[in-house]
Amino acid sequence: MKNAVLLSVMMFLQFMMLPVWFVPMFPYVQALPDSGSWVVWCGLIMGFGTFTSPLFGMFADRFLNAEKVLAICNFIGAALLLCASAVRSPAVMFVVLLGAMCFYMPTWSLTATIALAHSTKRTFPRIRVFGTVGWVASGVFSLVGAKCFGIADFDSTSWIFVAGAAVSLAAALFSFLLPATEPVAKGTPMSVSDALGLKALVLFKDASFRTFAILLLLAMLPFQWYNVYCGAYLKETGFQYLTLTMNLGQAGEIGFMLLVPVIIGRFGYKKAMMIALAALALRNLCFFGATQGSAFAFLDFGGILIHGLIFGILIVGSQMFIDEVAPKELRNQAQGLVNLLTAGVGVFASNFLFDAVLSRGVAPGAHNWPVAYVVAIALASLAFVAVAAGFKTRK
């Protein structure tokens, strides 16, 4: 019980610190002098940040306890976010925030490894759900800033970075209370691939993992663009409270996350992925339906609320799968590799694809939402068929 509480608080803090500054970052950078294309570059920092995940995973596998690596990442992240609060140049802002994200993104795989090392496959989603609670609770900063400190329009000020730094510092200090997660490969011979955090690539020799990775990357194409473009879609269709509306998906995620071990335990990873992909196709079908007229606007809420089921199985479920198939000495690197595939390569591929689709056949600055949702439905359906036909899990 003590470990469960500590791990839950770890997840709460780790996932609370990001949306505080990342969600309102785009309009903030856009308001800086001569922001230009730097807004677009700042939007890619999450994808770039995932490339360091295997490297930090290697440190946790070979040199330092995972909770200590987590503390280092959060201490440095806090310092960089504090620096960002004083920056007024968009170019310098990009560099500083890229550095912060390079230390933040590995924490997703590190926290997963720490939690899985001290819990079971059934209890892990119950711990991970507190990350979602933290994400939703991050909205309290703008309320406290306005009501208690008189910071009007908190989300448009540099205080967003100060708040993120404060949570990052709290998470770093809290890491010292976490149960010890020792490097299981400490003292073993080391190669160049180890030094670069790439030893986990050996997992691609396993047909089950190789197929899983390819299919997971395919699933990311219709999945990841939601996080970047849904806010713009809602704004263009008349929604006023964008963050609050999208947070309904995270609120629903709290309930769905608790169902993940039940679904995987009952149906296995293959059928669970098929359920998630069917839900992904349904989500985009809801959004497509909502574009057909104001009478169908209610379907937008269906597309948002089902987000938790998709995220829970595809992302959290993949972390559980990797913990089963990866050798002990590679688990941190393997989690980092999956983080790279989903939040790195998956984000880049998805957003470049849908950026081209959205601008096709419309005036500059406009978006072709109906066509984009049809493409997303087709990709989700293709991934569903591919998983059904090609994915075989080991007993």
C-alpha positions as CSV (number, residue, x, y, z in Angstrom):
1,M,0.0,0.0,0.0
2,K,2.8,2.4,0.8
3,N,4.5,1.8,-2.5
4,A,1.2,2.2,-4.3
5,V,0.6,5.6,-2.7
6,L,4.2,6.7,-3.5
7,L,4.0,5.6,-7.1
8,S,0.6,7.2,-7.5
9,V,1.9,10.6,-6.3
10,M,4.9,10.1,-8.6
11,M,2.5,9.8,-11.6
12,F,0.4,12.7,-10.4
13,L,3.3,15.1,-10.3
14,Q,5.0,13.9,-13.4
15,F,2.0,14.3,-15.6
16,M,0.8,17.5,-13.9
17,M,4.0,19.5,-14.8
18,L,3.6,19.2,-18.6
19,P,0.2,20.7,-19.5
20,V,0.7,23.6,-17.1
21,W,3.1,25.2,-19.7
22,F,2.9,23.0,-22.8
23,V,-0.8,23.5,-23.6
24,P,-0.7,27.4,-23.4
25,M,2.8,27.5,-24.9
26,F,1.7,28.0,-28.5
27,P,-0.3,31.2,-28.1
28,Y,2.4,32.5,-25.7
29,V,5.3,31.9,-28.3
30,Q,3.1,33.3,-31.0
31,A,2.7,36.6,-29.1
32,L,6.5,37.0,-28.8
33,P,8.2,39.5,-31.2
34,D,9.1,38.0,-34.6
35,S,7.8,34.6,-33.6
36,G,7.3,33.6,-37.3
37,S,8.0,29.9,-37.9
38,W,9.3,29.4,-34.4
39,V,5.8,28.6,-33.3
40,V,5.8,25.5,-35.6
41,W,9.2,24.5,-34.3
42,C,8.1,24.8,-30.7
43,G,5.2,22.5,-31.6
44,L,7.7,19.8,-32.5
45,I,9.7,19.8,-29.2
46,M,7.8,16.8,-27.8
47,G,8.7,14.6,-30.8
48,F,12.3,15.7,-30.6
49,G,12.4,15.1,-26.8
50,T,11.6,11.4,-27.2
51,F,14.9,10.7,-29.0
52,T,16.7,10.9,-25.6
53,S,14.4,8.3,-24.0
54,P,16.5,5.2,-24.8
55,L,19.7,7.0,-23.7
56,F,18.3,7.8,-20.2
57,G,16.9,4.2,-20.2
58,M,20.4,2.9,-20.6
59,F,21.6,4.9,-17.6
60,A,18.8,3.4,-15.5
61,D,19.6,-0.1,-16.8
62,R,23.3,0.1,-16.2
63,F,24.5,2.9,-13.9
64,L,21.9,4.6,-11.6
65,N,18.7,3.6,-9.9
66,A,15.8,4.6,-12.1
67,E,14.3,6.9,-9.4
68,K,17.7,8.8,-9.2
69,V,17.8,9.2,-13.0
70,L,14.2,10.5,-12.7
71,A,15.3,13.0,-10.1
72,I,18.1,14.3,-12.3
73,C,15.8,14.8,-15.2
74,N,13.3,16.7,-13.1
75,F,15.9,18.9,-11.5
76,I,17.4,19.9,-14.8
77,G,13.9,20.3,-16.3
78,A,12.9,22.7,-13.5
79,A,16.0,24.9,-14.1
80,L,15.4,25.1,-17.8
81,L,11.7,26.0,-17.4
82,L,12.7,28.7,-14.9
83,C,15.0,30.1,-17.6
84,A,12.2,29.9,-20.2
85,S,10.2,32.3,-18.0
86,A,12.8,35.0,-18.6
87,V,13.3,34.5,-22.3
88,R,11.7,36.9,-24.8
89,S,13.4,35.7,-28.1
90,P,11.4,32.9,-29.9
91,A,14.6,31.3,-31.2
92,V,16.1,31.1,-27.7
93,M,12.8,30.0,-26.4
94,F,12.8,27.0,-28.8
95,V,16.3,26.0,-27.7
96,V,15.5,26.2,-24.0
97,L,12.2,24.4,-24.3
98,L,13.7,21.7,-26.5
99,G,16.3,21.2,-23.7
100,A,13.5,20.9,-21.1
101,M,11.6,18.4,-23.2
102,C,14.7,16.3,-23.8
103,F,14.9,15.8,-20.1
104,Y,11.1,15.5,-19.6
105,M,10.1,13.0,-22.2
106,P,12.3,10.2,-20.9
107,T,10.4,10.4,-17.6
108,W,7.4,8.8,-19.2
109,S,9.3,5.6,-19.7
110,L,11.2,5.9,-16.4
111,T,8.0,6.3,-14.4
112,A,6.5,3.3,-16.2
113,T,9.5,1.1,-15.4
114,I,9.6,2.2,-11.7
115,A,5.8,1.6,-11.3
116,L,5.9,-1.8,-13.1
117,A,8.9,-2.9,-11.0
118,H,6.9,-2.4,-7.8
119,S,3.4,-3.4,-8.9
120,T,1.6,-6.0,-10.9
121,K,0.1,-5.9,-14.4
122,R,-3.3,-5.6,-12.8
123,T,-2.5,-2.7,-10.4
124,F,-0.3,-0.7,-12.8
125,P,-3.2,1.0,-14.6
126,R,-4.6,2.0,-11.2
127,I,-1.3,3.7,-10.4
128,R,-0.9,5.2,-13.9
129,V,-4.4,6.7,-13.8
130,F,-3.1,9.3,-11.2
131,G,-1.0,10.7,-14.1
132,T,-4.3,11.5,-15.8
133,V,-5.7,13.0,-12.6
134,G,-2.6,15.2,-12.4
135,W,-3.1,16.3,-16.1
136,V,-6.7,17.3,-15.4
137,A,-5.7,19.0,-12.1
138,S,-3.1,21.1,-13.8
139,G,-5.9,23.5,-14.7
140,V,-5.9,24.7,-11.1
141,F,-2.8,26.8,-11.6
142,S,-4.6,29.3,-13.8
143,L,-7.4,29.5,-11.3
144,V,-5.1,30.0,-8.3
145,G,-3.0,32.4,-10.2
146,A,-6.0,34.6,-11.1
147,K,-7.9,34.3,-7.8
148,C,-5.1,34.2,-5.2
149,F,-2.3,36.2,-6.8
150,G,-4.1,38.5,-9.1
151,I,-2.4,37.3,-12.3
152,A,-4.9,38.1,-14.9
153,D,-5.0,35.8,-17.9
154,F,-2.4,33.4,-16.3
155,D,-2.2,31.2,-19.4
156,S,-0.8,34.1,-21.4
157,T,2.0,35.0,-19.1
158,S,5.5,33.6,-18.3
159,W,4.1,32.3,-15.0
160,I,3.2,29.1,-16.9
161,F,6.9,28.2,-17.0
162,V,7.4,29.1,-13.3
163,A,4.5,26.8,-12.4
164,G,5.9,24.0,-14.5
165,A,9.3,24.5,-12.8
166,A,7.7,24.4,-9.4
167,V,6.0,21.1,-10.0
168,S,9.2,19.7,-11.7
169,L,11.2,20.6,-8.6
170,A,8.6,19.0,-6.3
171,A,8.7,15.8,-8.4
172,A,12.5,15.8,-8.3
173,L,12.5,16.0,-4.5
174,F,9.7,13.5,-4.2
175,S,11.8,11.0,-6.3
176,F,14.0,10.4,-3.2
177,L,11.1,8.9,-1.4
178,L,10.3,6.3,-4.2
179,P,11.2,2.6,-3.7
180,A,14.7,1.8,-5.0
181,T,14.7,0.5,-8.6
182,E,18.3,-0.7,-9.1
183,P,20.1,-1.1,-12.5
184,V,19.8,-4.8,-13.2
185,A,22.5,-4.7,-15.9
186,K,25.1,-2.9,-13.7
187,G,28.7,-4.2,-14.3
188,T,27.9,-6.1,-17.5
189,P,30.1,-5.5,-20.6
190,M,29.2,-2.4,-22.5
191,S,29.1,-1.7,-26.3
192,V,28.7,1.4,-28.4
193,S,25.0,0.6,-28.8
194,D,24.7,0.4,-25.0
195,A,26.4,3.8,-24.7
196,L,23.9,5.3,-27.1
197,G,20.9,3.6,-25.5
198,L,20.2,1.6,-28.6
199,K,20.7,-1.9,-27.2
200,A,17.0,-2.4,-27.1
201,L,17.0,-2.5,-30.9
202,V,17.9,-6.2,-30.4
203,L,14.3,-6.7,-29.6
204,F,13.4,-6.3,-33.2
205,K,14.9,-9.8,-33.8
206,D,11.9,-11.1,-31.9
207,A,9.1,-11.5,-34.5
208,S,6.4,-10.8,-31.9
209,F,8.0,-7.5,-30.8
210,R,8.8,-6.5,-34.4
211,T,5.2,-7.0,-35.6
212,F,3.9,-5.2,-32.5
213,A,6.2,-2.2,-33.1
214,I,5.2,-1.9,-36.7
215,L,1.5,-2.2,-36.0
216,L,1.8,0.3,-33.0
217,L,3.5,2.8,-35.3
218,L,0.7,2.4,-37.9
219,A,-1.9,3.0,-35.2
220,M,-0.1,6.2,-34.2
221,L,-0.9,7.8,-37.6
222,P,-4.6,8.2,-37.0
223,F,-4.1,8.6,-33.2
224,Q,-1.5,11.3,-32.5
225,W,-2.8,14.1,-34.7
226,Y,-5.7,14.5,-32.3
227,N,-3.5,16.0,-29.6
228,V,-2.2,18.8,-31.9
229,Y,-5.2,19.5,-34.2
230,C,-8.3,18.8,-32.1
231,G,-8.0,22.2,-30.3
232,A,-7.9,24.0,-33.7
233,Y,-10.9,22.0,-34.9
234,L,-12.9,22.9,-31.8
235,K,-12.0,26.5,-32.2
236,E,-13.0,26.6,-35.8
237,T,-16.3,24.9,-35.1
238,G,-17.3,27.5,-32.4
239,F,-16.2,26.0,-29.1
240,Q,-15.1,28.7,-26.5
241,Y,-13.5,26.7,-23.7
242,L,-11.0,24.6,-25.6
243,T,-8.8,23.3,-22.7
244,L,-11.9,22.5,-20.6
245,T,-13.6,20.7,-23.5
246,M,-10.6,18.6,-24.4
247,N,-10.0,17.8,-20.7
248,L,-13.3,15.9,-20.8
249,G,-11.3,13.2,-22.7
250,Q,-8.8,13.1,-19.8
251,A,-11.6,12.9,-17.3
252,G,-13.1,10.0,-19.2
253,E,-9.6,8.5,-19.3
254,I,-9.7,8.1,-15.5
255,G,-12.5,5.6,-15.8
256,F,-11.2,3.8,-18.9
257,M,-7.7,3.4,-17.5
258,L,-9.2,1.2,-14.7
259,L,-10.7,-1.0,-17.4
260,V,-7.4,-1.6,-19.2
261,P,-6.2,-4.6,-17.0
262,V,-9.7,-6.1,-17.2
263,I,-9.8,-5.8,-21.0
264,I,-6.2,-7.1,-21.5
265,G,-6.7,-9.9,-18.9
266,R,-10.0,-11.0,-20.5
267,F,-9.1,-10.7,-24.2
268,G,-5.3,-10.5,-24.4
269,Y,-3.2,-7.9,-26.1
270,K,-4.2,-8.7,-29.7
271,K,-8.0,-8.3,-29.1
272,A,-7.4,-5.4,-26.8
273,M,-5.6,-3.5,-29.6
274,M,-8.4,-4.3,-32.0
275,I,-10.9,-2.8,-29.5
276,A,-8.8,0.3,-29.2
277,L,-8.5,0.6,-33.0
278,A,-12.2,0.1,-33.4
279,A,-12.7,2.9,-30.9
280,L,-10.2,5.1,-32.8
281,A,-12.2,4.6,-36.0
282,L,-15.4,5.4,-34.1
283,R,-13.9,8.6,-32.6
284,N,-13.0,9.9,-36.1
285,L,-16.4,8.9,-37.4
286,C,-18.0,11.0,-34.6
287,F,-15.9,14.0,-35.6
288,F,-16.7,13.5,-39.3
289,G,-20.4,13.3,-38.5
290,A,-20.2,16.5,-36.5
291,T,-18.8,18.3,-39.6
292,Q,-22.0,17.5,-41.5
293,G,-24.1,20.2,-39.8
294,S,-25.0,21.8,-36.5
295,A,-27.6,19.1,-35.8
296,F,-24.8,16.6,-35.3
297,A,-22.5,18.9,-33.2
298,F,-23.2,16.6,-30.2
299,L,-21.0,13.9,-31.8
300,D,-17.9,16.0,-31.0
301,F,-18.4,15.1,-27.3
302,G,-18.5,11.4,-28.3
303,G,-15.2,11.7,-30.1
304,I,-13.6,13.4,-27.1
305,L,-15.0,11.2,-24.4
306,I,-13.8,7.9,-26.0
307,H,-10.2,9.2,-26.1
308,G,-9.4,7.5,-22.7
309,L,-10.2,4.0,-24.0
310,I,-7.9,4.4,-27.0
311,F,-5.0,6.0,-25.0
312,G,-5.3,3.5,-22.2
313,I,-4.9,0.4,-24.4
314,L,-2.6,1.7,-27.1
315,I,-0.1,3.6,-24.8
316,V,-0.5,2.1,-21.3
317,G,-1.2,-1.3,-22.7
318,S,2.0,-1.1,-24.8
319,Q,4.0,-0.3,-21.7
320,M,2.6,-3.4,-20.1
321,F,3.4,-5.5,-23.1
322,I,7.0,-4.3,-23.3
323,D,7.5,-5.1,-19.6
324,E,6.5,-8.7,-20.4
325,V,8.5,-9.3,-23.5
326,A,11.7,-7.3,-22.8
327,P,14.6,-8.9,-20.9
328,K,15.1,-7.5,-17.4
329,E,18.4,-5.8,-18.3
330,L,16.8,-3.9,-21.2
331,R,13.4,-2.9,-19.7
332,N,14.3,0.8,-19.2
333,Q,15.7,1.0,-22.7
334,A,12.8,-0.9,-24.2
335,Q,10.3,1.4,-22.5
336,G,12.3,4.3,-23.9
337,L,12.2,2.8,-27.4
338,V,8.4,2.4,-27.3
339,N,8.2,6.0,-26.1
340,L,10.3,7.0,-29.1
341,L,8.0,5.1,-31.4
342,T,4.7,6.5,-30.0
343,A,5.5,10.0,-28.9
344,G,8.4,10.7,-31.3
345,V,8.3,9.0,-34.7
346,G,4.5,8.5,-34.4
347,V,3.9,12.2,-33.6
348,F,6.1,13.4,-36.5
349,A,4.6,11.0,-39.1
350,S,1.0,11.7,-38.0
351,N,1.3,15.5,-38.0
352,F,3.2,15.7,-41.3
353,L,0.6,13.5,-42.9
354,F,-2.4,15.3,-41.6
355,D,-0.9,18.7,-42.2
356,A,-0.8,17.9,-45.9
357,V,-4.3,16.4,-45.8
358,L,-5.8,19.4,-44.0
359,S,-4.5,21.9,-46.4
360,R,-5.5,20.1,-49.5
361,G,-8.2,21.7,-51.7
362,V,-8.8,24.7,-49.4
363,A,-7.7,28.3,-49.1
364,P,-4.5,29.1,-47.2
365,G,-5.1,29.0,-43.5
366,A,-8.3,26.9,-43.8
367,H,-8.6,23.2,-42.9
368,N,-10.3,20.4,-44.7
369,W,-11.7,18.7,-41.6
370,P,-14.1,16.2,-43.3
371,V,-11.5,14.8,-45.6
372,A,-8.9,14.5,-42.7
373,Y,-11.4,12.5,-40.6
374,V,-12.2,10.2,-43.5
375,V,-8.4,9.5,-43.9
376,A,-8.2,8.9,-40.2
377,I,-11.1,6.4,-40.3
378,A,-9.4,4.6,-43.2
379,L,-6.1,4.4,-41.4
380,A,-7.7,3.2,-38.1
381,S,-9.6,0.5,-40.1
382,L,-6.4,-0.5,-41.9
383,A,-4.6,-0.9,-38.6
384,F,-7.5,-2.9,-37.2
385,V,-7.3,-5.4,-40.1
386,A,-3.5,-5.5,-39.9
387,V,-3.6,-6.4,-36.2
388,A,-6.3,-9.0,-36.7
389,A,-4.3,-10.6,-39.5
390,G,-0.7,-10.2,-38.5
391,F,-0.3,-9.9,-34.7
392,K,0.3,-13.1,-32.8
393,T,1.2,-12.8,-29.1
394,R,3.2,-15.5,-27.3
395,K,1.3,-17.6,-24.8
